[in-house]
């Protein structure tokens, strides 16, 4: 009797989950249509170009999140690993902000590409123009992705429009890259000494310092790529839907950050083909095919605004 009473509950829960996924797909289609109406001039600047996208992403998170896995992820807060990553956080910010007033990227100067991206943010984002995943730049005659511009706009609007705030925003991006690189090394090698050496070497790498503060829009590609790769890898390995959603979302942000994001996506596609050839017996299992299909669906939903920009440009 107990088993019979539980089964309908589970069935109802799975039915609700499927409904959320269906709603995500429906709102993604609404995003597609509304964006097409924007670019054809039938309904330029309509709010559904971004609103439908946000709602579709909320629905795929609602579909993917499972409280058992969520509770397991939160167990990290009570573990010794938390103190290790707190130590790494202190190391990163102290080493990057030490003697800030004498650093070449403080308020005494600005890299050329960084200056241009601040200019384009002010022209296309600060000005209240309708949302789109990219804009055509009349200076360089290329399409520029918008994720970096929205990111620094958030900091400027919240804390003030000056170079100090700009460099703090860049430091945050460098920190995200640093943390996810370390997390990935820990996950791949499962060796604390390899993890520590990776963290220290990557933190003090001179080229990494320079690129952290160059300030052009490519600065946001690295954290998006590393976050996506970490969540994609752990999502497939740990059979976690919510991690697959995060992997797909950050992959979409990476592609909408710079050309490096597009190269990352190519890497995911071609790498998957190679893995499928080598491990075809594992890939052809029903559970694995389901995860691949879900990840592809999540990625298309998350990339819909950019897909439509490409289609019309």
Buried (B, 14 or more C-beta within 10 A) or exposed (E): EEEEEEEEEEEEEEEEBEEBBEBBBBBBBBBBBBBBBBBEEEBEEBEBBBBBBEBBBBBBBBBBBEEEBEEEBEEEEEEEBEEBBEEBEEBBBEEBEEEEEEBEBBEEEBBEBBEBBBEBBBBBBBEEEEBBBBBEBEEEEEBBBBBBBBBBBEBBEEEEBEBEBBBEBBBBBBBBBBBBBBBBBBBEEEEEEEBBEBBBEBBEEEEBBEBBBBBBBBBBBBBBBBBBBBBBBBBBEEEBBBBBBBBBBBBBBBBBBBEBBBBBBEEBEEEBEEEBEEEEEEBEEEEBEEBBEBBEBBBBBBBBBBBBBEEEE
